[in-house]
Amino acid sequence: MKTLTSLLVACFYLINSCVAQQTPLFSMYRDQRGILNPAAYSNNYVLNNRTMNLSGAWHVQWWNLPESPRTQSLAWEMVSDAKNSVFGAHILNDQTGKIAQTGVYGRYAYRIKMGRRVTKTLLIGLNIGAVQYRAKLNEIEFPDPNSAPTEAPNLIKPDLGVGVFYHHSDRYYAGVSIPQTFGLSTDFQSGDEVFSIKRIPHVFAVVGGYWSTPWLGNETSFVEPSIWVKYAANAPLNVDLNLRAQVSELIWAGVGVNSGFGLQPSATLRFEAGLFLGEQVQLVKSQIKTGFAFDLPITQSVGKNFGSSAEIGVVYTWR
């Protein structure tokens, strides 16, 4: 009997035009701004004026499913005040069963300062990179064994991401990006058979802000509500609503909900928390931020049958 993973992967490849979400997703998306929007810079620069940022994340989706989707990322960022520029690079690896992709990107954003009495900033950014697509077709169980592929090809395709990001008085922010713009087809040749994936552009939009809450812990405490909207043609609209709070100089925590608006609506609760480590570990001009997120499906949907999701993230910032 075929495993559920093999069946899903086989269907994925037999469809000429994939209409699902193709880009990797993150639970703690606010710590992955540069990956999701090339025009955005880290909130560590906004809140603490730290110009250098190095972050890593590991995300697993539906952990009850064998060979479930898994994503790993490593990103670097530098904000240059003198040049009104943001430079960055990241590596992104995503795998679902026998299908995987690894992308390497360089990033540049230019900052336009606006306003006199109130600080307003508009950033325009660009991601340029290459993605290696891998498919172990010879390990997938197809309905017709006689037509099953016998190869495990891999292909490299160019990729381009664009975005804009706006800050108002270092309190409110909003951005729109298309992290995958090329509508290219990735064709895997195996003997006389061709298996094709149609890449489709995705549109991400985010809006949020920071509000000081000294009554919550101390003078460094604040709350950050945010909304992340994800759209892909012929796929259900997906929305994240989140509220994160810095309780003290050491602790942060957050809650949220993710909703999908397809033929079968879905909802997922999110819980996240972590630590800020600075002077506690003898760091004077730098800081380590750790985080853990847990997503729990609460509606009768595919996600609930497959299980929950989790993510671990680490961010190191310095000046």
N, C-alpha and C positions, 0 to 999 in steps of 0.2 A: 504494500500500500504506500502510495506517495505520502511524504510528509507534507504538512500544510505549507511549509516554506517552499518546497519544491514546486508545489502547485501555483503558489502566488508568483514565484519568479518566472515560471514558464508562461503564465498568462501575461506577465509584464512584458516579456520579450515578444510574444506573439501579437501584441497590439501595435499597430503601426504608429499610432500617435498616442503617446502617454499623456493623460490628462490629469494626473495626480500631482501633488506637491513634490518637486524634484530636488529642491535645495535643502540642505541640512537644517534642522531646527534646533533651537536652544531654549532651555527653561530660563536660565539667568541671562536673558538676551541683552540686558543693560550693560553687562560686562563684555559683550561681544560687538560693540557698536561698529568698530572699524571693519569687521567681516560682513555685517549686514548692510552697512551703508558706508561707502568709501569717503563720504564727506564729513562723517562724524568723528569727533575725538573723544577720548576717554573722559568719564565724569571725574576721574582723579585730577585731571587738569582744571576742571571747572571748580571743584570743591577745595582742592588743596594746592593748586598751581604746580603740580608735579608734571614735568614735561616729558618724562620717559616712562614707558609702560610696556611690560612684558606679561602676557597672560596665556594660560593654558586651560583647556576644558575637555571633559570626557562625558559623553551623553549616551545613555542606552534607552531605547524605546521598546516598550512591550517586553519586559524581561521574562515573561512566561513562555514566549515564543522562541523555539530554537532558531539560532542564527538571526536574531532580531536586529533591527537597524541600530547601528552604533556609529557615533561620530566623535572624532578627536580633532582638536584644533590647537595651534600654537601661533600667537600673534605678537608682533612688536610694533611700537608706535613712538614717534618723536614729534613734539610740537615745537616749532621754531617761531618765537615771537618776532625776532628780527626780520624774518623773511615772510611773515604772515602765512606760513605754510605748515602742513602736516604731512609727514612722511611715514610710511609703514610697509609692512610685509606680513604675510601669513601663509601657513600651510594648513590645509583642510582635508581630512580623510573621512570618507563616509562609506559604510558597507552594509548591505542588506543581503544576507544569505550568500549566494554565489556572485552577486553583482557588487562592484566596488568602484569608487572614484577617488582620486587624489589630486588636489589642485594646489598650485604654487602661484602666489600673486604678489605684485608690487602695488603700492598705493600712494597717491598724491592728492592732496586737497589744498585749495587756495582759500584763504580767509579774507573776506571783505568786511572791514569795520564800518558800521553805519551808526548814525545818531551822535549827538553831542552830550546832551544832558543824561540820556539813558543809553547804556551800553547795548548795542545791537550788533550781532555778527551773523553773516551769511557765509556758508562754506559750500564750495562746489568741488566734488571729488570724483576720482576715477580709479578703478581697479583694472589692472591688466595682468593676465596670467595664462596658464595652460593647465588643462585637466587631462589626466590619464584615466581612461575608462577601461575596466577589466571585467571580464565575464567568464566564469568557469562553466561554459556551456556543456562541456563533456561530463559534468557532475550533476546536471539537472535531469530529472526524470520526466521525459515528455510522453504524452499519451500514445504516440506511435513510435516504438523503439526503432523502427527501420529508418525514420527520418531524424533521429536524435543526433545532434552535433557531436563531433569527436575532437573538437579543438577547444582551447581556452585562450581566445585572442585578447589583445589589449590595443587600444587606440589612444592617440593624443590629439586633443582639439583645443583651439584657442578659446579664451573666455574674456568677457569684458563686463565690468559693472560700473554704473554711474549713480550719482546721488547728489542731493542738496540737503543741507542741514542748517537750521536757524536757531540762534540763542538770543534771548531777550533778558537783559540785565542779569545774566548768569543765574536766572531762576527758572524761566520757562524755556522749553525747547520743542522743536518739531522737525521732522525730516521725512523725505520720500526717496526711495531708491529702487533701482532695478538691478539686483546683484547678478542676474543671469540674463544678458540681453540678446545673445545670438540664438536664433531659432534654427540651429543646425540639426541635421539628422546624424546619429551615430549608427553606422551600419557595421554589423559583425558578420563576416563571411565565414561560413563553415561548409566546405564542399560546394554543393550546388545550392545550398540554402543561405538566405540572407535574413538576418534578424535585425530589425531597425527600431531605434528609439528616437522619437521626435522631441527635441529639447524645446521648451516653451519659456518665454520671458515670465518673470515673477515681479510683482510690485509689492514693496513693503512700505508701510507708513507708520510712524511712531510720533506720539505726542506725550509730554509729561512736564513735571516741574518739581522744584524743591521748596519746602516750607520749614523754617526753623521751628523747633519744638523744645525749647529749653526746659519746659515743665516735664518732658518725657524722661530725661536723664540728667543732662548737663548742657552747657552752652554749645557743645558740638552736635547735639541731637537734631535730627530733621526727619521729615517724611517725604517720600517720593512716589506719588501716584503716576502711573503711566499706562498707555494703551498702545498695543502693537497689532496692526492689521496686516494680514497676508492675503494676497490675491493672485490667482493664476487662472488663465482662461479655461473654462469648462470644468473647473474644480470648485468645491465649496469654499465660500469665504470663511476665513479663520481669524478669530479675534482673541487677544490676550488682554485681560484687565488685571493690573497688579498694584499692590501697595507695599512699599518697602520702607523700613524705618531704621535709622541709625540710633540705637538705644543709648549707647555711650561710646567712649573712645575705643572700647574693646568689642562690643557686640552689635550685630545688625540682624534683622529678621524681616520676613515678608510673607504675604499671603496673596493669592490670586486665583483666577479662574480662566480657563481656556475654553472657547466655544467654537464649534464648527456648525455652519448653517447649510447643510446639504439636505438631501432627501430624508436622511435619518439624522436629525440634530444630535450633537454630542456635547458633553461638558466634562471638564476635568478640573479638580481642585488642585491647587499648588501650594506647597509649603516650602519655605527656604530660610536658611539661617547661616551665619558664619561669624568669623572673628577678624578683627583688625589687629595686626601684630606690628608694633613699632618699637617704642622705648622698652616694651616688655622683653624684647629679645635683642636689646642693645642696638637698635637701628635708629639713627638720629635724623638723617635726611631722606629716609626711604621708609617704605611700609609694605607689608605683606597682607593681602586680603584673601581669606579662604571662604568658600561657600559650598553648601550642599542643598540641592533642590529635589523634591519628591512630588511627582504628579500622580494623582489618584483619580481614575475614571469614576464618574458617579451616575452615568446614564447607561442604558442598555444599548451598547454599540460594539463595533468590532474591537475597539480599544479596551473595553472592559473585559472581553473574553481573552484578550492577549495578555493582559496584566498592566501593571503600573510602569512608570518611567522614572529615571533618576539621573542626576547630573552632579558632577564634582568640578569645581573651578578654583584656580589659584591665580592671583594677580600680584605682580611685584612692581611697585612704582618708585621712582626716584627723580631727583632733579638734575 
